[in-house]
């Protein structure tokens, strides 16, 4: 019986990894032959042999970068408020309930609300700014959970010691809570970045563009992102478009890996500097 459970558990680990490995190998075989400098720095074209993805990459960087910064700052402030300033359990439970509700809302609803309120009511239009703000609220629950776990991992004895030595609540937050929890919060926020990088539904509602030749230079410019461009390519019947979609997938994975490595690097560097102090 124990051996059966052992092999069954091993199979549940190996089978998904094997499927993903086969998928990535196939994507790499199909897409690697199309990746070159012209593909990365070029603009989308109706001629598949001349197409590029630079405007799409720039649009994705705008959305992911801005939404990650906005959601991280909001999540950091909300987490500090929950951990240090909320003493009423009912209020804390209400905040948790709202966070859970936000996490369960379909992403397309965020797109509709963002377009209606930010785009039309506030006048931002179908722009990068509308997409970034909308996406920041979409990934906010993940950011809040990551920062909450980071702050909760700090030993309570450290805070009690600081208070017993006469430190104010503001001093505990700025000199203890944020320095000790920030590195873990940055690492946990990688999941939020991954979701922002891979989301298509809310951006489709806001942008409405699957294809653009114009590089967005302003926060009020129209845009599209890599997942939408992948969708645009895979819906075309010719085999070369599926190969181009594989090439874009490789670029998308590479960007995510670069963001992850950068986040981990800054986390380790910040941790080392903290311990040196």
HUMO-V308091 format. One record per helix or strand of 2 or more residues. SS is the DSSP state (2 for helix, 1 for strand). FROM is the first residue (numbers start at 0). LEN is the number of residues. If there is no record, write none. Layout:
# HUMO-V308091
ss-><SS	SS>
from-><FROM	FROM>
len-><LEN	LEN>
This chain:
# HUMO-V308091
ss-><2	2	2	2	2	2	2	2	2	2	2	2	2>
from-><1	36	47	53	88	106	127	155	168	189	200	225	238>
len-><33	5	3	32	16	15	25	9	20	9	7	9	38>
